[in-house]
């Protein structure tokens, strides 16, 4: 389980990340590109997962992860339920989402996990 504050802390710990707002919901951006959001309900957020990995992650964590509806979900956007995801997985997914949207040179500056 993580909290809204945990999710925000993870996102803001990544290089050149800024918190802004999109459709009146907080979001996190790197170089102007959104990699994670927090929903108004305060219980869920969204992040981008490699589309090929999304199905396996959702199957392994069905209470924590759900593909977004429509084309957003098909492109990898995934809803995260904060009460159902453990901190290690949340951190890994937020970091991976950041890497997906960050410019390659900047993404290379983030040390690998482990």
The first five atom37 places (N, CA, C, CB, O) and aatype in JSON, in Angstrom:
{
  "aatype": [20, 20, 20, 20, 20, 20, 20, 20, 20, 20, 20, 20, 20, 20, 20, 20, 20, 20, 20, 20, 20, 20, 20, 20, 20, 20, 20, 20, 20, 20, 20, 20, 20, 20, 20, 20, 20, 20, 20, 20, 20, 20, 20, 20, 20, 20, 20, 20, 20, 20, 20, 20, 20, 20, 20, 20, 20, 20, 20, 20, 20, 20, 20, 20, 20, 20, 20, 20, 20, 20, 20, 20, 20, 20, 20, 20, 20, 20, 20, 20, 20, 20, 20, 20, 20, 20, 20, 20, 20, 20, 20, 20, 20, 20, 20, 20, 20, 20, 20, 20, 20, 20, 20, 20, 20, 20, 20, 20, 20, 20, 20, 20, 20, 20],
  "atom_mask": [
    [1, 1, 1, 1, 1],
    [1, 1, 1, 1, 1],
    [1, 1, 1, 1, 1],
    [1, 1, 1, 1, 1],
    [1, 1, 1, 1, 1],
    [1, 1, 1, 1, 1],
    [1, 1, 1, 1, 1],
    [1, 1, 1, 1, 1],
    [1, 1, 1, 1, 1],
    [1, 1, 1, 1, 1],
    [1, 1, 1, 1, 1],
    [1, 1, 1, 1, 1],
    [1, 1, 1, 1, 1],
    [1, 1, 1, 1, 1],
    [1, 1, 1, 1, 1],
    [1, 1, 1, 1, 1],
    [1, 1, 1, 1, 1],
    [1, 1, 1, 1, 1],
    [1, 1, 1, 1, 1],
    [1, 1, 1, 1, 1],
    [1, 1, 1, 1, 1],
    [1, 1, 1, 1, 1],
    [1, 1, 1, 1, 1],
    [1, 1, 1, 1, 1],
    [1, 1, 1, 1, 1],
    [1, 1, 1, 1, 1],
    [1, 1, 1, 1, 1],
    [1, 1, 1, 1, 1],
    [1, 1, 1, 1, 1],
    [1, 1, 1, 1, 1],
    [1, 1, 1, 1, 1],
    [1, 1, 1, 1, 1],
    [1, 1, 1, 1, 1],
    [1, 1, 1, 1, 1],
    [1, 1, 1, 1, 1],
    [1, 1, 1, 1, 1],
    [1, 1, 1, 1, 1],
    [1, 1, 1, 1, 1],
    [1, 1, 1, 1, 1],
    [1, 1, 1, 1, 1],
    [1, 1, 1, 1, 1],
    [1, 1, 1, 1, 1],
    [1, 1, 1, 1, 1],
    [1, 1, 1, 1, 1],
    [1, 1, 1, 1, 1],
    [1, 1, 1, 1, 1],
    [1, 1, 1, 1, 1],
    [1, 1, 1, 1, 1],
    [1, 1, 1, 1, 1],
    [1, 1, 1, 1, 1],
    [1, 1, 1, 1, 1],
    [1, 1, 1, 1, 1],
    [1, 1, 1, 1, 1],
    [1, 1, 1, 1, 1],
    [1, 1, 1, 1, 1],
    [1, 1, 1, 1, 1],
    [1, 1, 1, 1, 1],
    [1, 1, 1, 1, 1],
    [1, 1, 1, 1, 1],
    [1, 1, 1, 1, 1],
    [1, 1, 1, 1, 1],
    [1, 1, 1, 1, 1],
    [1, 1, 1, 1, 1],
    [1, 1, 1, 1, 1],
    [1, 1, 1, 1, 1],
    [1, 1, 1, 1, 1],
    [1, 1, 1, 1, 1],
    [1, 1, 1, 1, 1],
    [1, 1, 1, 1, 1],
    [1, 1, 1, 1, 1],
    [1, 1, 1, 1, 1],
    [1, 1, 1, 1, 1],
    [1, 1, 1, 1, 1],
    [1, 1, 1, 1, 1],
    [1, 1, 1, 1, 1],
    [1, 1, 1, 1, 1],
    [1, 1, 1, 1, 1],
    [1, 1, 1, 1, 1],
    [1, 1, 1, 1, 1],
    [1, 1, 1, 1, 1],
    [1, 1, 1, 1, 1],
    [1, 1, 1, 1, 1],
    [1, 1, 1, 1, 1],
    [1, 1, 1, 1, 1],
    [1, 1, 1, 1, 1],
    [1, 1, 1, 1, 1],
    [1, 1, 1, 1, 1],
    [1, 1, 1, 1, 1],
    [1, 1, 1, 1, 1],
    [1, 1, 1, 1, 1],
    [1, 1, 1, 1, 1],
    [1, 1, 1, 1, 1],
    [1, 1, 1, 1, 1],
    [1, 1, 1, 1, 1],
    [1, 1, 1, 1, 1],
    [1, 1, 1, 1, 1],
    [1, 1, 1, 1, 1],
    [1, 1, 1, 1, 1],
    [1, 1, 1, 1, 1],
    [1, 1, 1, 1, 1],
    [1, 1, 1, 1, 1],
    [1, 1, 1, 1, 1],
    [1, 1, 1, 1, 1],
    [1, 1, 1, 1, 1],
    [1, 1, 1, 1, 1],
    [1, 1, 1, 1, 1],
    [1, 1, 1, 1, 1],
    [1, 1, 1, 1, 1],
    [1, 1, 1, 1, 1],
    [1, 1, 1, 1, 1],
    [1, 1, 1, 1, 1],
    [1, 1, 1, 1, 1],
    [1, 1, 1, 1, 1],
    [1, 1, 1, 1, 1]
  ],
  "atom_positions": [
    [[0.83, -1.19, 0.0], [0.0, 0.0, 0.0], [0.87, 1.25, 0.0], [-0.95, 0.0, 1.21], [1.87, 1.33, 0.72]],
    [[0.49, 2.2, -0.81], [1.16, 3.5, -0.78], [0.09, 4.57, -0.59], [1.98, 3.75, -2.09], [-1.11, 4.31, -0.71]],
    [[0.55, 5.76, -0.28], [-0.35, 6.89, -0.15], [-0.13, 7.85, -1.32], [-0.14, 7.62, 1.21], [0.82, 7.72, -2.09]],
    [[-1.02, 8.79, -1.41], [-0.88, 9.85, -2.41], [0.47, 10.56, -2.22], [-2.04, 10.86, -2.3], [1.15, 10.88, -3.2]],
    [[0.84, 10.81, -0.97], [2.11, 11.47, -0.69], [3.3, 10.61, -1.12], [2.22, 11.8, 0.79], [4.3, 11.14, -1.61]],
    [[3.21, 9.29, -0.93], [4.28, 8.39, -1.38], [4.46, 8.48, -2.89], [3.98, 6.94, -0.96], [5.58, 8.59, -3.39]],
    [[3.33, 8.44, -3.61], [3.35, 8.51, -5.07], [3.99, 9.81, -5.53], [1.92, 8.38, -5.64], [4.82, 9.82, -6.44]],
    [[3.59, 10.91, -4.9], [4.15, 12.22, -5.24], [5.66, 12.25, -4.94], [3.43, 13.34, -4.44], [6.44, 12.75, -5.76]],
    [[6.06, 11.72, -3.81], [7.48, 11.72, -3.42], [8.31, 10.94, -4.43], [7.65, 11.12, -2.0], [9.39, 11.38, -4.84]],
    [[7.81, 9.77, -4.84], [8.54, 8.95, -5.81], [8.71, 9.73, -7.11], [7.79, 7.62, -6.07], [9.81, 9.81, -7.65]],
    [[7.62, 10.28, -7.61], [7.67, 11.0, -8.89], [8.62, 12.2, -8.81], [6.27, 11.48, -9.29], [9.44, 12.4, -9.71]],
    [[8.51, 12.97, -7.74], [9.32, 14.19, -7.64], [10.8, 13.91, -7.34], [8.76, 15.09, -6.57], [11.63, 14.8, -7.44]],
    [[11.12, 12.67, -6.97], [12.52, 12.32, -6.72], [13.3, 12.09, -8.01], [12.6, 11.07, -5.85], [14.52, 11.98, -7.99]],
    [[12.59, 12.02, -9.13], [13.24, 11.72, -10.4], [13.78, 12.99, -11.06], [12.26, 11.02, -11.34], [13.19, 14.06, -10.92]],
    [[14.9, 12.89, -11.77], [15.54, 14.07, -12.35], [14.61, 14.9, -13.23], [16.74, 13.65, -13.15], [13.86, 14.38, -14.05]],
    [[14.7, 16.2, -13.04], [14.0, 17.19, -13.86], [12.49, 17.01, -13.92], [14.56, 17.16, -15.25], [11.85, 17.37, -14.91]],
    [[11.93, 16.44, -12.85], [10.48, 16.26, -12.77], [9.85, 17.49, -12.16], [10.12, 15.01, -11.96], [10.38, 18.08, -11.22]],
    [[8.7, 17.86, -12.7], [7.93, 18.95, -12.12], [6.48, 18.52, -11.99], [8.05, 20.23, -12.98], [5.97, 17.74, -12.79]],
    [[5.83, 19.04, -10.96], [4.41, 18.78, -10.78], [3.63, 19.92, -11.39], [4.06, 18.61, -9.27], [3.91, 21.09, -11.14]],
    [[2.65, 19.57, -12.2], [1.77, 20.56, -12.81], [0.33, 20.06, -12.7], [2.16, 20.83, -14.3], [0.02, 19.24, -11.84]],
    [[-0.53, 20.55, -13.56], [-1.93, 20.15, -13.51], [-2.43, 19.95, -14.94], [-2.79, 21.19, -12.77], [-2.09, 20.7, -15.85]],
    [[-3.25, 18.92, -15.1], [-3.83, 18.57, -16.4], [-5.29, 18.2, -16.13], [-3.04, 17.39, -17.12], [-5.56, 17.26, -15.38]],
    [[-6.21, 18.93, -16.73], [-7.63, 18.72, -16.47], [-7.93, 18.76, -14.98], [-8.09, 17.38, -17.06], [-8.69, 17.94, -14.46]],
    [[-7.32, 19.72, -14.3], [-7.51, 19.97, -12.87], [-7.09, 18.78, -12.0], [-8.95, 20.3, -12.6], [-7.6, 18.62, -10.88]],
    [[-6.18, 17.97, -12.5], [-5.62, 16.86, -11.73], [-4.1, 17.03, -11.71], [-6.03, 15.47, -12.34], [-3.51, 17.4, -12.72]],
    [[-3.46, 16.76, -10.56], [-2.01, 16.86, -10.52], [-1.36, 15.86, -11.49], [-1.49, 16.63, -9.09], [-1.83, 14.73, -11.63]],
    [[-0.3, 16.3, -12.13], [0.47, 15.39, -12.97], [1.94, 15.65, -12.77], [0.08, 15.55, -14.46], [2.35, 16.67, -12.2]],
    [[2.75, 14.71, -13.26], [4.2, 14.8, -13.14], [4.78, 14.71, -14.54], [4.77, 13.68, -12.2], [4.41, 13.84, -15.33]],
    [[5.69, 15.63, -14.82], [6.25, 15.75, -16.16], [7.77, 15.79, -16.11], [5.72, 17.0, -16.86], [8.38, 16.26, -15.15]],
    [[8.35, 15.29, -17.18], [9.77, 15.43, -17.41], [9.91, 16.06, -18.78], [10.54, 14.04, -17.31], [9.4, 15.54, -19.77]],
    [[10.61, 17.18, -18.83], [10.78, 17.93, -20.09], [9.42, 18.2, -20.76], [11.69, 17.15, -21.06], [9.3, 18.14, -21.98]],
    [[8.41, 18.49, -19.94], [7.1, 18.86, -20.45], [6.19, 17.69, -20.8], [7.27, 19.7, -21.63], [5.04, 17.91, -21.18]],
    [[6.68, 16.46, -20.7], [5.87, 15.29, -21.05], [5.37, 14.59, -19.79], [6.7, 14.31, -21.92], [6.14, 14.34, -18.86]],
    [[4.08, 14.28, -19.77], [3.46, 13.65, -18.62], [3.87, 12.18, -18.56], [1.93, 13.78, -18.67], [3.78, 11.45, -19.55]],
    [[4.31, 11.74, -17.36], [4.61, 10.32, -17.15], [3.77, 9.71, -16.03], [6.09, 10.14, -16.84], [3.71, 8.49, -15.91]],
    [[3.12, 10.54, -15.22], [2.26, 10.03, -14.15], [1.25, 11.1, -13.76], [3.1, 9.59, -12.91], [1.52, 12.3, -13.88]],
    [[0.09, 10.65, -13.3], [-0.94, 11.57, -12.84], [-1.52, 11.06, -11.53], [-2.05, 11.75, -13.9], [-1.37, 9.89, -11.18]],
    [[-2.19, 11.96, -10.82], [-2.96, 11.59, -9.64], [-4.4, 11.99, -9.92], [-2.41, 12.29, -8.33], [-4.66, 13.11, -10.38]],
    [[-5.34, 11.09, -9.66], [-6.73, 11.39, -9.93], [-7.36, 12.19, -8.78], [-7.51, 10.1, -10.16], [-6.87, 12.16, -7.65]],
    [[-8.42, 12.89, -9.1], [-9.09, 13.74, -8.12], [-9.57, 12.98, -6.9], [-10.27, 14.43, -8.76], [-9.68, 13.55, -5.81]],
    [[-9.85, 11.69, -7.05], [-10.35, 10.9, -5.92], [-9.3, 10.7, -4.83], [-10.83, 9.55, -6.41], [-9.65, 10.35, -3.7]],
    [[-8.02, 10.93, -5.15], [-6.95, 10.77, -4.17], [-6.62, 9.31, -3.87], [-7.32, 11.46, -2.91], [-5.74, 9.03, -3.05]],
    [[-7.3, 8.4, -4.53], [-7.12, 6.97, -4.28], [-6.39, 6.26, -5.41], [-8.44, 6.31, -4.06], [-5.88, 5.15, -5.25]],
    [[-6.34, 6.92, -6.57], [-5.74, 6.32, -7.75], [-4.91, 7.33, -8.52], [-6.82, 5.74, -8.65], [-5.01, 8.54, -8.32]],
    [[-4.09, 6.8, -9.37], [-3.3, 7.61, -10.28], [-3.16, 6.86, -11.59], [-1.91, 7.96, -9.68], [-3.79, 5.82, -11.78]],
    [[-2.35, 7.37, -12.47], [-2.1, 6.68, -13.73], [-0.64, 6.88, -14.11], [-3.03, 7.2, -14.85], [-0.01, 7.88, -13.76]],
    [[-0.12, 5.91, -14.83], [1.23, 6.0, -15.34], [1.33, 5.19, -16.61], [2.27, 5.52, -14.3], [0.45, 4.4, -16.93]],
    [[2.41, 5.41, -17.33], [2.6, 4.72, -18.61], [3.49, 3.5, -18.4], [3.23, 5.68, -19.67], [4.53, 3.57, -17.76]],
    [[3.03, 2.38, -18.97], [3.77, 1.13, -18.93], [4.01, 0.71, -20.38], [3.0, 0.01, -18.11], [3.17, 0.95, -21.24]],
    [[5.15, 0.09, -20.64], [5.38, -0.45, -21.98], [4.17, -1.3, -22.34], [6.72, -1.3, -22.04], [3.81, -2.19, -21.57]],
    [[3.54, -1.06, -23.48], [2.35, -1.84, -23.84], [2.56, -3.36, -23.8], [1.9, -1.45, -25.21], [1.65, -4.09, -23.42]],
    [[3.73, -3.84, -24.19], [3.98, -5.28, -24.15], [4.06, -5.82, -22.73], [5.28, -5.6, -24.9], [3.75, -6.99, -22.5]],
    [[4.47, -5.01, -21.79], [4.58, -5.44, -20.38], [3.27, -5.23, -19.62], [5.7, -4.68, -19.69], [3.05, -5.85, -18.58]],
    [[2.43, -4.36, -20.13], [1.21, -4.0, -19.41], [0.34, -5.21, -19.08], [0.41, -3.01, -20.22], [-0.09, -5.36, -17.94]],
    [[0.06, -6.06, -20.05], [-0.83, -7.2, -19.83], [-0.31, -8.12, -18.72], [-1.02, -8.0, -21.12], [-1.07, -8.56, -17.87]],
    [[0.98, -8.39, -18.74], [1.57, -9.27, -17.72], [1.51, -8.63, -16.34], [3.02, -9.6, -18.08], [1.2, -9.3, -15.35]],
    [[1.79, -7.34, -16.27], [1.74, -6.65, -14.97], [0.32, -6.59, -14.44], [2.31, -5.23, -15.09], [0.1, -6.8, -13.24]],
    [[-0.64, -6.3, -15.3], [-2.04, -6.24, -14.87], [-2.49, -7.63, -14.4], [-2.95, -5.73, -16.02], [-3.19, -7.74, -13.4]],
    [[-2.11, -8.67, -15.12], [-2.48, -10.03, -14.73], [-1.86, -10.42, -13.38], [-2.04, -11.03, -15.81], [-2.49, -11.1, -12.58]],
    [[-0.64, -9.97, -13.14], [0.05, -10.3, -11.89], [-0.45, -9.48, -10.7], [1.53, -10.1, -12.05], [-0.33, -9.9, -9.56]],
    [[-1.01, -8.3, -10.98], [-1.44, -7.38, -9.92], [-2.82, -6.82, -10.24], [-0.42, -6.22, -9.73], [-2.97, -5.6, -10.36]],
    [[-3.84, -7.68, -10.38], [-5.16, -7.21, -10.84], [-5.86, -6.24, -9.9], [-6.04, -8.38, -11.07], [-6.69, -5.45, -10.34]],
    [[-5.56, -6.29, -8.62], [-6.18, -5.35, -7.68], [-5.51, -3.98, -7.71], [-6.13, -5.91, -6.26], [-6.12, -2.98, -7.33]],
    [[-4.27, -3.94, -8.17], [-3.5, -2.7, -8.14], [-3.45, -1.98, -9.48], [-2.11, -3.0, -7.69], [-3.33, -0.75, -9.52]],
    [[-3.53, -2.72, -10.58], [-3.33, -2.13, -11.91], [-4.47, -2.48, -12.85], [-2.0, -2.61, -12.5], [-4.93, -3.62, -12.89]],
    [[-4.92, -1.48, -13.59], [-5.99, -1.65, -14.57], [-5.65, -0.81, -15.8], [-7.39, -1.25, -13.98], [-5.31, 0.37, -15.64]],
    [[-5.72, -1.37, -17.0], [-5.47, -0.54, -18.18], [-6.49, 0.61, -18.25], [-5.53, -1.39, -19.48], [-7.67, 0.41, -17.94]],
    [[-6.04, 1.78, -18.64], [-6.97, 2.89, -18.87], [-7.9, 2.5, -20.01], [-6.2, 4.23, -19.2], [-7.58, 1.6, -20.79]],
    [[-9.03, 3.16, -20.1], [-9.98, 2.79, -21.14], [-9.53, 3.28, -22.51], [-11.36, 3.36, -20.81], [-8.79, 4.26, -22.64]],
    [[-10.0, 2.57, -23.54], [-9.8, 2.98, -24.92], [-8.35, 3.01, -25.37], [-10.38, 4.3, -25.12], [-7.52, 2.21, -24.94]],
    [[-8.08, 3.97, -26.25], [-6.76, 4.09, -26.86], [-5.68, 4.4, -25.82], [-6.77, 5.16, -27.92], [-4.53, 3.99, -25.98]],
    [[-6.05, 5.11, -24.77], [-5.06, 5.4, -23.72], [-4.51, 4.1, -23.13], [-5.7, 6.27, -22.59], [-3.3, 3.94, -22.99]],
    [[-5.4, 3.19, -22.8], [-4.97, 1.91, -22.24], [-4.16, 1.09, -23.24], [-6.16, 1.12, -21.78], [-3.18, 0.46, -22.87]],
    [[-4.58, 1.1, -24.49], [-3.84, 0.34, -25.51], [-2.43, 0.9, -25.72], [-4.61, 0.36, -26.85], [-1.54, 0.19, -26.17]],
    [[-2.24, 2.17, -25.41], [-0.9, 2.75, -25.56], [-0.06, 2.61, -24.29], [-1.03, 4.23, -25.94], [1.06, 3.11, -24.22]],
    [[-0.61, 1.93, -23.28], [0.17, 1.65, -22.07], [-0.26, 2.38, -20.82], [1.57, 1.96, -22.32], [0.22, 2.06, -19.73]],
    [[-1.15, 3.36, -20.93], [-1.57, 4.08, -19.73], [-2.37, 3.16, -18.83], [-2.4, 5.33, -20.1], [-3.27, 2.45, -19.29]],
    [[-2.02, 3.17, -17.56], [-2.54, 2.2, -16.6], [-2.93, 2.91, -15.31], [-1.5, 1.1, -16.31], [-2.19, 3.75, -14.8]],
    [[-4.11, 2.56, -14.79], [-4.57, 3.11, -13.52], [-3.94, 2.32, -12.38], [-6.13, 3.07, -13.42], [-3.88, 1.09, -12.41]],
    [[-3.46, 3.04, -11.37], [-2.84, 2.46, -10.19], [-3.74, 2.74, -8.99], [-1.4, 3.04, -9.96], [-4.1, 3.89, -8.74]],
    [[-4.1, 1.69, -8.26], [-4.88, 1.84, -7.03], [-3.9, 1.85, -5.87], [-5.96, 0.69, -6.88], [-3.26, 0.84, -5.57]],
    [[-3.78, 3.0, -5.22], [-2.75, 3.18, -4.18], [-2.89, 2.18, -3.03], [-2.83, 4.59, -3.64], [-1.87, 1.7, -2.52]],
    [[-4.1, 1.87, -2.61], [-4.3, 0.97, -1.47], [-3.93, -0.48, -1.79], [-5.74, 1.02, -1.03], [-3.78, -1.29, -0.87]],
    [[-3.77, -0.8, -3.08], [-3.53, -2.19, -3.46], [-2.13, -2.46, -4.0], [-4.53, -2.61, -4.47], [-1.8, -3.61, -4.29]],
    [[-1.31, -1.44, -4.14], [0.02, -1.64, -4.72], [1.08, -1.52, -3.64], [0.3, -0.62, -5.87], [0.99, -0.66, -2.76]],
    [[2.09, -2.38, -3.69], [3.15, -2.26, -2.69], [4.16, -1.2, -3.13], [3.86, -3.63, -2.45], [4.26, -0.85, -4.31]],
    [[4.89, -0.7, -2.17], [5.78, 0.43, -2.4], [6.87, 0.12, -3.42], [6.42, 0.87, -1.1], [7.2, 0.97, -4.25]],
    [[7.44, -1.08, -3.37], [8.52, -1.42, -4.3], [8.03, -1.44, -5.74], [9.12, -2.78, -3.94], [8.69, -0.92, -6.64]],
    [[6.86, -2.04, -5.97], [6.31, -2.08, -7.33], [5.95, -0.67, -7.79], [5.07, -3.0, -7.38], [6.22, -0.31, -8.94]],
    [[5.34, 0.11, -6.92], [4.98, 1.48, -7.29], [6.22, 2.27, -7.7], [4.26, 2.19, -6.13], [6.21, 2.97, -8.71]],
    [[7.27, 2.16, -6.91], [8.49, 2.9, -7.25], [9.07, 2.43, -8.58], [9.54, 2.74, -6.14], [9.48, 3.25, -9.4]],
    [[9.1, 1.14, -8.79], [9.62, 0.61, -10.06], [8.81, 1.11, -11.24], [9.63, -0.92, -10.04], [9.38, 1.53, -12.25]],
    [[7.49, 1.08, -11.13], [6.63, 1.49, -12.24], [6.72, 2.99, -12.52], [5.2, 1.11, -11.96], [6.73, 3.4, -13.68]],
    [[6.79, 3.8, -11.47], [6.92, 5.25, -11.68], [8.26, 5.55, -12.35], [6.8, 6.02, -10.34], [8.32, 6.37, -13.28]],
    [[9.33, 4.91, -11.9], [10.64, 5.12, -12.52], [10.63, 4.68, -13.99], [11.73, 4.35, -11.75], [11.17, 5.36, -14.85]],
    [[10.01, 3.52, -14.25], [9.94, 3.02, -15.62], [9.12, 3.96, -16.51], [9.35, 1.6, -15.65], [9.46, 4.19, -17.67]],
    [[8.03, 4.49, -15.96], [7.2, 5.44, -16.7], [8.01, 6.69, -17.04], [5.94, 5.81, -15.88], [7.95, 7.2, -18.16]],
    [[8.76, 7.18, -16.07], [9.62, 8.34, -16.3], [10.6, 8.04, -17.44], [10.4, 8.71, -15.0], [10.78, 8.86, -18.35]],
    [[11.22, 6.86, -17.39], [12.19, 6.47, -18.44], [11.53, 6.42, -19.83], [12.81, 5.1, -18.11], [12.17, 6.75, -20.83]],
    [[10.27, 6.01, -19.89], [9.58, 5.91, -21.19], [9.39, 7.26, -21.86], [8.24, 5.24, -21.0], [9.41, 7.35, -23.08]],
    [[9.19, 8.31, -21.07], [8.89, 9.6, -21.67], [10.06, 10.58, -21.64], [7.72, 10.22, -20.98], [10.06, 11.57, -22.37]],
    [[11.05, 10.33, -20.8], [12.22, 11.22, -20.72], [13.05, 11.11, -21.99], [13.08, 10.9, -19.48], [13.12, 10.04, -22.6]],
    [[13.69, 12.2, -22.4], [14.64, 12.1, -23.51], [15.71, 11.04, -23.19], [15.31, 13.48, -23.8], [16.1, 10.89, -22.04]],
    [[16.16, 10.32, -24.19], [17.07, 9.18, -23.98], [18.32, 9.57, -23.2], [17.48, 8.59, -25.32], [18.75, 8.82, -22.32]],
    [[18.89, 10.71, -23.51], [20.11, 11.13, -22.81], [19.84, 11.35, -21.33], [20.67, 12.42, -23.45], [20.64, 10.95, -20.49]],
    [[18.73, 11.96, -21.0], [18.35, 12.18, -19.61], [18.0, 10.85, -18.94], [17.17, 13.16, -19.52], [18.41, 10.61, -17.81]],
    [[17.25, 10.0, -19.62], [16.86, 8.7, -19.05], [18.09, 7.88, -18.68], [15.99, 7.92, -20.04], [18.06, 7.13, -17.71]],
    [[19.16, 8.02, -19.45], [20.39, 7.27, -19.19], [21.06, 7.71, -17.9], [21.35, 7.42, -20.34], [21.92, 6.99, -17.39]],
    [[20.7, 8.88, -17.36], [21.31, 9.37, -16.12], [20.7, 8.73, -14.88], [21.18, 10.87, -16.04], [21.27, 8.83, -13.8]],
    [[19.55, 8.09, -15.03], [18.9, 7.45, -13.87], [19.52, 6.07, -13.67], [17.34, 7.35, -14.07], [19.42, 5.21, -14.54]],
    [[20.16, 5.87, -12.53], [20.81, 4.57, -12.31], [19.78, 3.45, -12.32], [21.57, 4.57, -10.98], [18.64, 3.64, -11.91]],
    [[20.19, 2.28, -12.8], [19.28, 1.13, -12.77], [18.97, 0.74, -11.33], [19.9, -0.07, -13.54], [19.74, 1.01, -10.41]],
    [[17.83, 0.1, -11.16], [17.45, -0.34, -9.81], [18.27, -1.56, -9.42], [15.95, -0.66, -9.74], [18.85, -2.25, -10.26]],
    [[18.28, -1.79, -8.1], [18.96, -2.99, -7.62], [20.27, -2.63, -7.08], [19.11, -4.01, -8.69], [21.01, -3.51, -6.62]]
  ]
}
